[in-house]
Amino acid sequence: MNLSAREFHLIKNLIYDKFGINLGEHKKSLIVQRLHKELRNGGFSSFEDYYHYVTRDASGQALHVLGDLISTNHTYFFREEAHFDFLRKCALPQLDAALRGRGEKELRIWCAGCSSGEEPYSLSMMLSDYAADNSPGIEFYILGTDIASPALQKAAAGVYSSEQISQIPPLYRLHYLENLFDGRWRVKQSIRKRVLFRRLNLMRREYPFKKCFQVIFCRNVMIYFDAFTRERLAERFSRCLEPEGYLFIGHSETLDRSSGLYRFVQPAVYQKI
């Protein structure tokens, strides 16, 4: 089924308005690839026919499915290892000391764009290890959100192939994974219970959180957004961060340092002012 220039712009603008994803002209083939099965199974006569179906669906389910289809879910355990090193050696001792000073012990981390769960589980393993060695009284909770329901379902199951767990340090594999003896491994309950997965569209104006986070990971997500959307997202993240809280982004991403919201700490690491 051909995708005309008019149809491309209809769908492109819909995706931008609802999900913030900015698809350039070179992404035309991606839309065809991601949506052709949905069009065929739904009996749609054209991409415009499908567009009108999505925009007229009062339930919002069709838009939900479009978000699942168009989102990219590429991740792996302990991706960008320098972030985990900085968190353990620098950020965690500082945050832990601040919590103790206030008589608190709850550390809250948000993984925005968590995909299939490798990032929040990596953090849960590292935090479990840190707590055992340095701060037995600390209680940590991790929220993983994404727009893609299939990715969240995989994340909640916590089951991965031998290839997918290859980046996990050997001692972590020994302590925090269980072998299913069919070529797959499951993250142990002690690690999974610290992580909550929920579907969330980052483009909503307000986020439904009762408490702020000390750390937000949003890595390799903003590369799909234009500058305006990135700035608005950074503002919303700032409202969800405690003072002196940390925001981690992808190494190919940057924040506007003139906004007055964050101070630059090191590449891809910022701290709320």
C-alpha beads as a LAMMPS data file, in Angstrom:
LAMMPS data file: protein, C-alpha beads

273 atoms
272 bonds

1 atom types
1 bond types

-500.0 500.0 xlo xhi
-500.0 500.0 ylo yhi
-500.0 500.0 zlo zhi

Masses

1 110.0

Atoms # bond

1 1 1 0.000 0.000 0.000
2 1 1 1.480 3.344 -1.039
3 1 1 1.871 6.233 1.385
4 1 1 1.252 9.542 -0.393
5 1 1 2.926 12.784 0.646
6 1 1 -0.395 14.057 2.027
7 1 1 -0.975 10.891 4.034
8 1 1 2.564 11.001 5.368
9 1 1 2.071 14.513 6.709
10 1 1 -1.310 13.638 8.249
11 1 1 0.163 10.706 10.169
12 1 1 3.455 12.476 10.877
13 1 1 1.622 15.455 12.429
14 1 1 -0.663 13.175 14.447
15 1 1 2.332 11.319 15.892
16 1 1 4.040 14.608 16.732
17 1 1 0.957 16.124 18.370
18 1 1 0.159 13.066 20.497
19 1 1 3.582 11.565 21.250
20 1 1 6.118 14.326 20.570
21 1 1 8.012 12.102 18.109
22 1 1 9.358 14.195 15.242
23 1 1 9.579 12.126 12.045
24 1 1 11.464 13.686 9.167
25 1 1 10.875 12.981 5.494
26 1 1 13.417 10.155 5.626
27 1 1 11.107 8.280 8.037
28 1 1 8.388 7.703 5.447
29 1 1 9.467 4.083 4.922
30 1 1 9.463 3.536 8.705
31 1 1 5.783 4.496 8.900
32 1 1 4.949 2.091 6.077
33 1 1 6.946 -0.694 7.742
34 1 1 5.442 -0.171 11.216
35 1 1 1.826 0.295 10.121
36 1 1 1.288 -1.946 7.086
37 1 1 0.260 -4.999 9.135
38 1 1 -2.232 -2.965 11.160
39 1 1 -3.764 -1.581 7.963
40 1 1 -3.989 -5.019 6.385
41 1 1 -5.485 -6.685 9.463
42 1 1 -7.946 -3.830 9.970
43 1 1 -9.132 -3.872 6.362
44 1 1 -8.248 -0.237 5.739
45 1 1 -8.210 0.917 2.108
46 1 1 -5.501 3.544 2.584
47 1 1 -3.320 5.273 5.142
48 1 1 -5.770 8.173 5.146
49 1 1 -8.579 5.756 5.948
50 1 1 -6.537 4.529 8.913
51 1 1 -5.739 8.101 9.987
52 1 1 -9.427 8.993 10.156
53 1 1 -10.147 5.809 12.100
54 1 1 -7.543 6.715 14.739
55 1 1 -8.618 10.348 15.088
56 1 1 -12.311 9.466 15.344
57 1 1 -11.924 6.659 17.875
58 1 1 -13.426 8.162 21.042
59 1 1 -12.085 5.323 23.221
60 1 1 -8.456 6.276 22.526
61 1 1 -7.533 2.629 21.995
62 1 1 -6.601 3.133 18.324
63 1 1 -4.229 5.937 19.329
64 1 1 -2.818 3.670 22.034
65 1 1 -2.051 1.018 19.408
66 1 1 -0.467 3.613 17.113
67 1 1 1.865 4.604 19.953
68 1 1 2.843 0.960 20.440
69 1 1 3.570 0.540 16.745
70 1 1 5.547 3.693 16.163
71 1 1 7.766 3.683 19.275
72 1 1 11.304 2.299 19.127
73 1 1 12.350 -0.048 21.933
74 1 1 16.092 -0.668 21.790
75 1 1 17.885 -1.135 25.088
76 1 1 20.155 -3.475 27.033
77 1 1 21.361 -4.048 30.573
78 1 1 23.840 -1.512 31.985
79 1 1 23.728 0.589 28.841
80 1 1 26.143 3.553 29.022
81 1 1 28.037 2.092 31.961
82 1 1 29.582 5.429 32.921
83 1 1 26.191 6.523 34.243
84 1 1 26.020 3.599 36.641
85 1 1 29.580 4.256 37.811
86 1 1 28.790 7.914 38.497
87 1 1 25.548 7.044 40.261
88 1 1 27.225 4.545 42.581
89 1 1 30.423 6.452 43.320
90 1 1 29.179 10.051 43.399
91 1 1 25.416 10.585 43.288
92 1 1 24.257 7.818 45.631
93 1 1 26.577 8.720 48.553
94 1 1 25.454 12.345 48.260
95 1 1 21.745 11.477 48.045
96 1 1 22.067 8.918 50.835
97 1 1 23.712 11.468 53.121
98 1 1 20.988 14.023 52.353
99 1 1 18.296 11.481 53.204
100 1 1 19.977 10.611 56.496
101 1 1 20.296 14.295 57.327
102 1 1 16.527 14.702 56.953
103 1 1 15.784 11.502 58.849
104 1 1 14.433 9.862 55.695
105 1 1 15.353 6.635 53.936
106 1 1 13.239 6.497 50.734
107 1 1 15.120 6.885 47.446
108 1 1 12.889 7.268 44.393
109 1 1 14.070 6.806 40.801
110 1 1 12.066 7.238 37.597
111 1 1 13.075 5.563 34.334
112 1 1 11.174 7.517 31.693
113 1 1 11.111 5.492 28.481
114 1 1 12.064 2.226 30.181
115 1 1 11.274 0.014 27.165
116 1 1 11.437 -3.697 28.071
117 1 1 12.837 -3.161 31.570
118 1 1 16.595 -3.628 31.260
119 1 1 17.396 -0.145 32.576
120 1 1 15.244 -0.177 35.755
121 1 1 16.345 -3.734 36.559
122 1 1 19.991 -2.700 36.117
123 1 1 19.373 0.092 38.606
124 1 1 17.591 -2.241 41.012
125 1 1 20.528 -4.657 40.966
126 1 1 23.062 -1.891 41.490
127 1 1 21.035 -0.285 44.289
128 1 1 20.592 -3.614 46.038
129 1 1 24.334 -4.113 45.908
130 1 1 24.993 -0.547 47.126
131 1 1 22.529 -0.862 50.009
132 1 1 24.063 -4.140 51.172
133 1 1 27.566 -2.646 51.200
134 1 1 26.938 0.924 52.331
135 1 1 23.447 1.673 53.582
136 1 1 21.343 -1.288 54.783
137 1 1 18.558 1.017 55.983
138 1 1 17.914 2.713 52.649
139 1 1 14.668 1.890 50.849
140 1 1 14.598 2.432 47.114
141 1 1 11.745 2.380 44.640
142 1 1 11.974 2.541 40.869
143 1 1 9.197 3.575 38.485
144 1 1 9.552 2.466 34.869
145 1 1 7.258 4.123 32.338
146 1 1 6.903 3.782 28.599
147 1 1 4.339 4.409 25.914
148 1 1 4.561 0.902 24.415
149 1 1 2.370 -1.657 26.172
150 1 1 4.077 -4.756 24.664
151 1 1 7.446 -3.543 25.969
152 1 1 5.958 -2.968 29.422
153 1 1 4.467 -6.455 29.472
154 1 1 7.895 -7.922 28.742
155 1 1 9.422 -5.708 31.403
156 1 1 6.945 -6.819 34.055
157 1 1 7.663 -10.485 33.264
158 1 1 11.400 -9.921 33.775
159 1 1 12.427 -12.816 31.502
160 1 1 15.355 -12.413 29.096
161 1 1 17.460 -14.556 26.793
162 1 1 21.049 -15.576 27.494
163 1 1 22.180 -13.070 24.862
164 1 1 20.199 -10.246 26.466
165 1 1 21.778 -10.756 29.898
166 1 1 25.336 -10.908 28.545
167 1 1 26.046 -7.299 29.657
168 1 1 25.165 -8.035 33.288
169 1 1 28.278 -8.433 35.507
170 1 1 28.882 -12.091 36.487
171 1 1 28.325 -11.508 40.216
172 1 1 25.030 -9.768 39.510
173 1 1 23.952 -12.666 37.302
174 1 1 24.777 -15.037 40.148
175 1 1 22.938 -13.056 42.826
176 1 1 20.004 -11.514 40.993
177 1 1 18.975 -13.882 38.157
178 1 1 17.500 -17.362 38.098
179 1 1 18.111 -19.828 35.268
180 1 1 14.934 -21.146 33.649
181 1 1 17.004 -23.852 31.871
182 1 1 15.433 -23.194 28.478
183 1 1 17.872 -20.531 27.298
184 1 1 16.107 -17.845 29.322
185 1 1 16.756 -16.139 32.629
186 1 1 14.364 -14.386 35.017
187 1 1 15.143 -11.438 37.246
188 1 1 14.651 -12.558 40.831
189 1 1 11.656 -11.382 42.801
190 1 1 13.874 -9.465 45.224
191 1 1 14.866 -7.195 42.312
192 1 1 11.520 -7.117 40.514
193 1 1 9.560 -6.099 43.610
194 1 1 11.462 -2.810 43.733
195 1 1 10.284 -1.814 40.252
196 1 1 6.807 -0.676 39.218
197 1 1 5.922 -0.457 35.526
198 1 1 3.236 1.860 34.174
199 1 1 2.213 3.211 30.795
200 1 1 2.769 6.959 30.520
201 1 1 2.845 9.380 27.608
202 1 1 5.580 11.916 28.311
203 1 1 3.661 14.508 26.288
204 1 1 0.963 14.965 28.931
205 1 1 1.214 18.350 30.598
206 1 1 1.187 17.066 34.173
207 1 1 2.474 13.777 35.536
208 1 1 0.452 11.889 38.173
209 1 1 3.140 11.656 40.854
210 1 1 2.515 12.358 44.532
211 1 1 6.196 12.665 45.398
212 1 1 9.242 13.965 43.564
213 1 1 12.157 11.772 42.527
214 1 1 15.796 12.124 43.481
215 1 1 16.915 10.636 40.145
216 1 1 15.369 10.569 36.672
217 1 1 16.755 8.493 33.815
218 1 1 15.509 9.554 30.378
219 1 1 18.159 8.259 28.041
220 1 1 17.999 8.033 24.265
221 1 1 14.387 9.191 24.287
222 1 1 14.738 12.868 23.450
223 1 1 16.626 12.079 20.243
224 1 1 13.175 11.542 18.707
225 1 1 11.956 15.015 19.762
226 1 1 12.560 18.463 18.311
227 1 1 14.154 21.285 20.333
228 1 1 10.825 22.761 21.487
229 1 1 9.570 19.403 22.785
230 1 1 12.885 18.686 24.521
231 1 1 12.731 22.030 26.342
232 1 1 9.155 21.443 27.528
233 1 1 10.067 17.929 28.667
234 1 1 13.087 19.198 30.604
235 1 1 10.789 21.678 32.370
236 1 1 8.336 18.934 33.356
237 1 1 11.192 16.733 34.587
238 1 1 12.412 19.619 36.724
239 1 1 9.022 19.823 38.432
240 1 1 9.310 16.099 39.258
241 1 1 12.841 16.285 40.668
242 1 1 13.811 17.187 44.213
243 1 1 16.332 20.041 44.551
244 1 1 19.832 18.716 43.813
245 1 1 18.247 15.692 42.112
246 1 1 19.925 14.197 39.062
247 1 1 18.732 13.886 35.470
248 1 1 20.527 11.374 33.246
249 1 1 20.100 11.649 29.472
250 1 1 21.695 9.821 26.536
251 1 1 25.269 10.633 25.554
252 1 1 24.070 11.783 22.127
253 1 1 21.647 14.229 23.777
254 1 1 22.095 17.659 25.363
255 1 1 20.093 20.083 27.516
256 1 1 19.867 23.834 27.171
257 1 1 22.193 25.083 29.917
258 1 1 20.764 28.607 29.735
259 1 1 17.353 27.519 31.055
260 1 1 18.404 27.963 34.679
261 1 1 16.845 24.627 35.618
262 1 1 19.922 22.393 35.718
263 1 1 23.638 22.576 36.219
264 1 1 25.962 20.520 34.032
265 1 1 27.762 17.808 36.030
266 1 1 29.414 15.714 33.325
267 1 1 28.442 14.594 29.824
268 1 1 24.786 13.449 29.896
269 1 1 24.421 14.106 33.648
270 1 1 22.654 17.192 35.027
271 1 1 21.617 18.309 38.499
272 1 1 18.532 20.340 39.329
273 1 1 19.355 23.821 40.606

Bonds

1 1 1 2
2 1 2 3
3 1 3 4
4 1 4 5
5 1 5 6
6 1 6 7
7 1 7 8
8 1 8 9
9 1 9 10
10 1 10 11
11 1 11 12
12 1 12 13
13 1 13 14
14 1 14 15
15 1 15 16
16 1 16 17
17 1 17 18
18 1 18 19
19 1 19 20
20 1 20 21
21 1 21 22
22 1 22 23
23 1 23 24
24 1 24 25
25 1 25 26
26 1 26 27
27 1 27 28
28 1 28 29
29 1 29 30
30 1 30 31
31 1 31 32
32 1 32 33
33 1 33 34
34 1 34 35
35 1 35 36
36 1 36 37
37 1 37 38
38 1 38 39
39 1 39 40
40 1 40 41
41 1 41 42
42 1 42 43
43 1 43 44
44 1 44 45
45 1 45 46
46 1 46 47
47 1 47 48
48 1 48 49
49 1 49 50
50 1 50 51
51 1 51 52
52 1 52 53
53 1 53 54
54 1 54 55
55 1 55 56
56 1 56 57
57 1 57 58
58 1 58 59
59 1 59 60
60 1 60 61
61 1 61 62
62 1 62 63
63 1 63 64
64 1 64 65
65 1 65 66
66 1 66 67
67 1 67 68
68 1 68 69
69 1 69 70
70 1 70 71
71 1 71 72
72 1 72 73
73 1 73 74
74 1 74 75
75 1 75 76
76 1 76 77
77 1 77 78
78 1 78 79
79 1 79 80
80 1 80 81
81 1 81 82
82 1 82 83
83 1 83 84
84 1 84 85
85 1 85 86
86 1 86 87
87 1 87 88
88 1 88 89
89 1 89 90
90 1 90 91
91 1 91 92
92 1 92 93
93 1 93 94
94 1 94 95
95 1 95 96
96 1 96 97
97 1 97 98
98 1 98 99
99 1 99 100
100 1 100 101
101 1 101 102
102 1 102 103
103 1 103 104
104 1 104 105
105 1 105 106
106 1 106 107
107 1 107 108
108 1 108 109
109 1 109 110
110 1 110 111
111 1 111 112
112 1 112 113
113 1 113 114
114 1 114 115
115 1 115 116
116 1 116 117
117 1 117 118
118 1 118 119
119 1 119 120
120 1 120 121
121 1 121 122
122 1 122 123
123 1 123 124
124 1 124 125
125 1 125 126
126 1 126 127
127 1 127 128
128 1 128 129
129 1 129 130
130 1 130 131
131 1 131 132
132 1 132 133
133 1 133 134
134 1 134 135
135 1 135 136
136 1 136 137
137 1 137 138
138 1 138 139
139 1 139 140
140 1 140 141
141 1 141 142
142 1 142 143
143 1 143 144
144 1 144 145
145 1 145 146
146 1 146 147
147 1 147 148
148 1 148 149
149 1 149 150
150 1 150 151
151 1 151 152
152 1 152 153
153 1 153 154
154 1 154 155
155 1 155 156
156 1 156 157
157 1 157 158
158 1 158 159
159 1 159 160
160 1 160 161
161 1 161 162
162 1 162 163
163 1 163 164
164 1 164 165
165 1 165 166
166 1 166 167
167 1 167 168
168 1 168 169
169 1 169 170
170 1 170 171
171 1 171 172
172 1 172 173
173 1 173 174
174 1 174 175
175 1 175 176
176 1 176 177
177 1 177 178
178 1 178 179
179 1 179 180
180 1 180 181
181 1 181 182
182 1 182 183
183 1 183 184
184 1 184 185
185 1 185 186
186 1 186 187
187 1 187 188
188 1 188 189
189 1 189 190
190 1 190 191
191 1 191 192
192 1 192 193
193 1 193 194
194 1 194 195
195 1 195 196
196 1 196 197
197 1 197 198
198 1 198 199
199 1 199 200
200 1 200 201
201 1 201 202
202 1 202 203
203 1 203 204
204 1 204 205
205 1 205 206
206 1 206 207
207 1 207 208
208 1 208 209
209 1 209 210
210 1 210 211
211 1 211 212
212 1 212 213
213 1 213 214
214 1 214 215
215 1 215 216
216 1 216 217
217 1 217 218
218 1 218 219
219 1 219 220
220 1 220 221
221 1 221 222
222 1 222 223
223 1 223 224
224 1 224 225
225 1 225 226
226 1 226 227
227 1 227 228
228 1 228 229
229 1 229 230
230 1 230 231
231 1 231 232
232 1 232 233
233 1 233 234
234 1 234 235
235 1 235 236
236 1 236 237
237 1 237 238
238 1 238 239
239 1 239 240
240 1 240 241
241 1 241 242
242 1 242 243
243 1 243 244
244 1 244 245
245 1 245 246
246 1 246 247
247 1 247 248
248 1 248 249
249 1 249 250
250 1 250 251
251 1 251 252
252 1 252 253
253 1 253 254
254 1 254 255
255 1 255 256
256 1 256 257
257 1 257 258
258 1 258 259
259 1 259 260
260 1 260 261
261 1 261 262
262 1 262 263
263 1 263 264
264 1 264 265
265 1 265 266
266 1 266 267
267 1 267 268
268 1 268 269
269 1 269 270
270 1 270 271
271 1 271 272
272 1 272 273
